[in-house]
Amino acid sequence: MHPIFRNGMLSVAGLLVSGGVIAGPAVAAQAAPAVAKPVTATKDAKNGKDAKGGKGERRAGYEYQAQPNFFYCGPASTRIALSAEGKEVSQDELARKLGTTENGTDSALDITRVLNEYTGGRYRTTEIRDDVATREQVERLRADVRSAVDQGRPVVANILGGARDVDGVEHSYPGHYLTVVEYRDGGDTVLIADPARPDEPEYWMDVTELANWIAGRGYSS
């Protein structure tokens, strides 16, 4: 099977977050509310110095929305990205277009296809085929995040396994989609909006760590 074609979903054994279980599928599938309390970022991209005084920080304006069940991470991440374009599309509508089932959303290619349907073809898919990202693949991801966010366009990433954020917190999924909405330090550090984390929807991660989290899958930018 081509490596980019792997389902994005949370564990059937439970909705895994940072090594813990917050809801099993029987609960998550009927979870209400479908939307976490919206967290709206500034609509103006920030240009200049970051909190550490380093240059090179930009943020794509967006509205956060949590996934309502264990298999809607693809629709939720796509919805977060589209909100930066001022488009309010329901996760159910996006799930139909993405072909999302209880097995998840098949591919980053599907995410790109649906994003392009709403944005007039602004997105493309990039695959990281290796099990560990090469230096060139890390640099490509950094450049793609910078380019996309500079244009107010969040990046949707399909990830696998575990990764640590800059605070040392591990986030682990057997398959998941999430959205990259900001960068700082010239793109060395990226801010992730995670639809499975309504309690803590944003966290910063080193771009190399993110590239290795994507490895074997792909992203839409």
C-alpha positions in Angstrom: 0.0 0.0 0.0 1.3 3.4 -0.9 2.5 5.0 2.4 0.4 8.2 2.0 -2.8 6.1 2.0 -3.2 5.4 5.7 -6.4 6.2 7.7 -6.4 9.0 10.2 -8.4 8.1 13.2 -8.0 7.8 16.9 -7.7 4.4 18.6 -10.6 2.1 18.7 -9.5 1.4 22.2 -10.0 5.0 23.2 -9.4 8.6 22.2 -5.7 8.9 23.0 -4.3 12.2 24.2 -0.8 12.6 25.6 -0.8 8.9 26.6 -4.2 9.1 28.3 -7.7 8.0 27.4 -10.4 10.7 27.5 -13.3 8.9 25.7 -13.9 5.5 24.2 -15.5 5.3 20.7 -18.9 4.3 22.0 -18.9 7.5 24.1 -17.1 9.7 21.6 -19.4 8.8 18.7 -22.3 10.2 20.6 -20.4 13.1 22.2 -22.2 16.4 22.7 -21.3 19.1 22.1 -19.9 18.7 18.6 -17.9 21.9 19.0 -15.6 23.1 21.7 -15.9 26.7 22.8 -14.5 28.6 19.8 -11.0 29.9 20.2 -10.5 32.5 17.5 -7.0 33.7 16.7 -6.3 37.2 15.5 -7.2 37.7 11.9 -4.1 39.7 11.2 -0.8 37.8 10.6 1.8 38.9 13.1 5.1 40.0 11.6 8.1 40.9 13.6 9.5 39.6 16.9 8.3 36.6 18.9 8.1 36.3 22.6 11.8 35.4 22.8 12.7 38.5 20.7 13.6 36.4 17.7 12.4 37.5 14.2 10.1 35.5 12.0 6.7 34.9 13.4 3.4 34.6 11.6 -0.1 33.4 12.6 -3.0 32.4 10.4 -6.3 33.7 11.7 -8.6 30.7 12.4 -11.4 29.4 14.6 -10.8 26.3 16.6 -13.3 23.5 16.6 -13.0 20.1 18.3 -13.8 16.8 16.7 -17.1 15.3 18.1 -16.0 11.7 17.9 -12.9 9.4 17.5 -12.9 9.4 13.7 -13.6 13.0 12.7 -10.1 14.4 13.1 -9.8 14.8 9.3 -13.1 16.9 9.0 -12.2 18.9 12.1 -8.7 19.8 11.0 -10.0 20.7 7.5 -12.7 22.8 9.1 -10.1 24.7 11.2 -8.0 25.3 8.1 -11.0 26.6 6.1 -12.0 28.9 8.9 -8.9 31.0 8.2 -10.5 31.6 4.8 -13.7 32.8 6.5 -15.5 29.7 5.4 -17.9 28.1 8.0 -18.4 24.5 6.8 -19.9 21.8 9.0 -17.8 18.8 9.9 -20.5 16.6 8.7 -20.4 18.1 5.2 -16.7 17.9 5.1 -16.8 14.2 6.3 -19.1 13.4 3.4 -16.8 15.1 0.9 -13.7 13.4 2.5 -15.3 10.0 2.5 -14.7 9.8 6.3 -15.9 6.6 8.0 -15.3 5.1 11.4 -12.0 3.9 9.9 -11.0 7.6 9.5 -10.1 9.7 6.5 -8.0 7.8 4.0 -5.3 10.2 2.9 -3.8 13.6 2.9 -4.7 13.6 -0.8 -8.4 13.7 0.3 -7.7 16.6 2.6 -6.0 18.5 -0.2 -8.8 17.7 -2.7 -11.5 19.0 -0.4 -9.5 22.1 0.7 -9.0 22.9 -2.9 -12.7 22.6 -3.6 -13.3 25.5 -1.1 -10.2 27.6 -1.8 -9.9 27.5 -5.5 -6.9 25.2 -5.7 -4.6 26.8 -3.1 -3.4 23.6 -1.5 -1.0 20.8 -2.5 0.0 17.5 -0.9 3.5 16.7 0.2 4.5 13.2 1.3 7.3 12.3 3.7 7.9 8.8 2.6 10.7 7.9 5.0 10.2 6.5 8.5 12.4 9.3 9.7 12.3 12.7 8.0 15.5 13.6 6.1 17.1 17.0 6.5 15.7 18.0 3.1 12.2 16.9 4.1 12.4 19.0 7.4 13.6 22.0 5.4 10.7 21.5 2.9 8.2 21.3 5.7 9.6 24.5 7.3 9.4 26.3 4.0 5.9 25.0 3.2 4.6 26.1 6.6 6.2 29.5 6.3 4.8 30.0 2.8 1.3 28.8 3.6 0.9 30.7 6.9 2.4 33.8 5.4 -0.6 33.7 3.0 -3.0 33.1 5.9 -3.4 29.4 5.0 -3.0 26.8 7.8 -1.4 23.5 7.0 -3.2 20.1 7.7 -0.9 17.3 8.7 -1.5 13.5 8.9 0.6 12.1 11.7 1.4 8.7 13.2 2.7 7.7 16.6 4.1 9.9 19.3 5.9 13.3 19.5 6.9 15.7 22.2 6.0 19.4 22.2 8.4 22.1 23.4 7.2 21.6 27.0 8.2 17.9 26.9 4.5 16.7 26.8 4.1 13.7 24.7 1.1 13.5 22.2 0.4 10.0 20.9 -2.0 8.8 18.3 -2.3 5.6 16.2 -3.3 7.9 13.3 -4.5 11.5 13.4 -5.0 14.8 11.5 -4.1 18.2 13.0 -3.6 21.8 11.8 -0.5 24.0 11.9 -1.6 27.6 12.4 1.5 29.6 13.3 5.3 29.6 13.2 8.0 31.4 15.1 11.8 31.5 15.2 11.8 31.6 11.4 9.8 28.4 11.2 11.9 26.3 13.6 8.9 26.1 15.9 5.3 25.6 14.9 1.9 26.0 16.7 -0.5 23.1 16.4 -4.2 23.3 16.7 -5.3 19.8 17.7 -9.0 18.9 17.3 -8.7 16.1 19.8 -7.6 18.5 22.6 -10.4 20.9 23.5 -9.0 21.1 27.0 -5.6 22.4 25.6 -6.2 23.0 21.9 -2.8 24.6 21.1 0.8 23.5 21.7 4.2 24.4 20.2 6.4 21.8 18.6 9.9 21.8 17.0 9.5 21.5 13.2 11.9 18.6 13.0 9.7 16.8 15.6 6.7 17.5 13.5 8.3 16.3 10.4 9.2 13.0 12.1 5.6 12.8 13.3 4.3 13.1 9.8 6.9 10.6 8.4 5.3 7.8 6.4 2.3 10.1 5.7 1.8 13.5 4.3 0.5 17.1 4.7 -1.6 19.6 2.8 -0.1 23.1 2.5 
